[in-house]
Amino acid sequence: MRAILIPTLLVALFSFTALWLTGCQTSSAPADTAETTVNNRNLPPKRVDIRGSITTSRYNEGQVMLEVENFSPSPDSRYNRAYVLVLPTTQIVGPDGRSISLSEIRQGQNVAILLRGGGQGSMVGLGVARKMWVEDRF
């Protein structure tokens, strides 16, 4: 009797588990999921280390040192001013969501930057840019 009961219980448990797991799936995903994911991937996150305007730019041996200043303090920006070293390997995303080169960075552009490095309190940041987004004028 025990030999028949164990396989029957295992089949019932397997069937119940299969029904439970497949019951959570939806029949179709939203139509704009792929397009929304691609568009949002190229947008800066809401909270960044510095979001502001490039006030000065200095070029030396393939590297660019930027001074970025946030003229209106924001809770979404960690620093009010930052000195950022931008290397040729830094990923830079343009306003259209496509990658741009380091030579297209100009003084006066609005940027959002994630830094690798520290800062001095909550006022001045200092570090190497991990990822940088050029934003439209606000």
Stockholm file with secondary structure:
# STOCKHOLM 1.0

chainA/1-138         MRAILIPTLLVALFSFTALWLTGCQTSSAPADTAETTVNNRNLPPKRVDIRGSITTSRYNEGQVMLEVENFSPSPDSRYNRAYVLVLPTTQIVGPDGRSISLSEIRQGQNVAILLRGGGQGSMVGLGVARKMWVEDRF
#=GR chainA/1-138 SS CHHHHHHHHHHHHHHHHHHHHHTTCCSSCCTTHHHHHHHHHTSCCSSBSEEEEEEEEEEETTEEEEEEECSSCCTTBSCSEEEEEECTTSEEECTTSSBCCGGGCCTTCEEEEEEESCEETTTEEEEEEEEEEEECCC
#=GC SS_cons         CHHHHHHHHHHHHHHHHHHHHHTTCCSSCCTTHHHHHHHHHTSCCSSBSEEEEEEEEEEETTEEEEEEECSSCCTTBSCSEEEEEECTTSEEECTTSSBCCGGGCCTTCEEEEEEESCEETTTEEEEEEEEEEEECCC
//
